[in-house]
Amino acid sequence: MPTRSSNDFSHTPEQLRQLAADILEHARRVGATGCETDVSEGYGQSVTVRKGEVETIEYNRDKGIGVTVYLGNRRGNASTSDFSPAALRATVDKAATIARFTAEDSCAGLPDAALLAKAGGSDLDLFHPWQLPIEESIELARRCEAAAFAVSPLIANTEGASVSAQQSHFVSANSLGFMGGFATTRHYISCAPIAGKGDGMQRDDWYSSKRDPADFPAPEAIGKYAACRALARLKSRKLKTCQVPVLFEAPLAASLIGSFVHAVSGGSLYRKSSFLLDSLGSQVFPDFVQITDDPFLPKGLASGWFDDDGVAVSRREVVKGGVLQGYFLSTYSARKLGMQTTGNAGGSHNLIVKPGRHDFKGLLKEMGRGLLVTELLGHGVNYITGDYSRGAAGYWVEHGEIQYPVEEITIAGNLKDMFRGIAAIGKDVVVRGSKQVGSILVDRMTVAGN
């Protein structure tokens, strides 16, 4: 059973705080008008088994310190993995030297003190260390892969099954008096089977990532599902070019929401490299779409009490009734835009897209005829214009039922039109990083094939 202990860290939280305090004090001595620092360490292990044999065993133990020094509106950054007093002083000195030779930037500087987080709030349940002997990791990976092989004789190979356990903790601090930090864990189990043989081989994969290993499904369930996905792709066909509805399977729907976040994030907006410039208060999605940014979700993979600037965070409705209610802004990007930070330095928190009424089969029925996409290839997204073109694979659907797998196709559209053309969102929610979303049905896209 997993245990909750931080005894395997090399440094205690108090020691990390002292290192941060020493850095801030040395920055003050060298004349910095402001300073911020992050001190962190982590450890873990990963095992990969392929065809029942151990392929890799990796142990990691990492630590690092990042320092930003401000001299007025000049900013310098330096980092080190050496925690000795001499190395800390040298790192601060390097950051100060860089700042002296950097051009002034009126938007550079620490956040407003009034916006900084105070003491941590209620326990978000983010730390569940997995004290897993390496032999048990290997056994879990073998069970996962064996379940994939057991599905069918057509599963004759895999790219492996992996089990990873990772623990870390950190402290962030700045010269305005802010100091905060906490411990987190992140573990995963994955499997990537290969079905068929010769030129007709197909691969697919599945994984689960959790804060708490007690929340994992059985490893056999992950291996079996991954194998079924690979088998379903055998005898894939090509399609003729057409314009049809496209259903993005939930893991890929998360990437669509990621494109939205990118377009309404401060860096894209102040650089004017977004197709959603000046969209605050505008109808971006249909009126049934609601997206919540929630940093306080227990066990959430993107939960916390403050952002990378030390600013206190809050739960907010980013999209309500399809209307964009707020951007994702750090202290710096907010100043560039003449706005106030939203507490999103470092990106979105747990981004939750409100599920609709249909399960996955219901979405297929809703679509009727069209393309179900389960894999995307390439990076064909132009965030300035919104033009979207990706290689894809998936399944052709007729009368609300999957007919056959398809491959070597391209799907194309414009993200503005795709967002407005969302016809339904499923309740088949998956968690992929900071995104929690069900499958998304887009009413019309171009599918390019033969």
Order of alpha helices (4+ residues) and beta strands (2+ residues): alpha-beta-beta-beta-alpha-alpha-beta-beta-beta-beta-beta-alpha-beta-alpha-alpha-beta-beta-beta-alpha-beta-alpha-beta-beta-beta-alpha-beta-beta-beta-beta
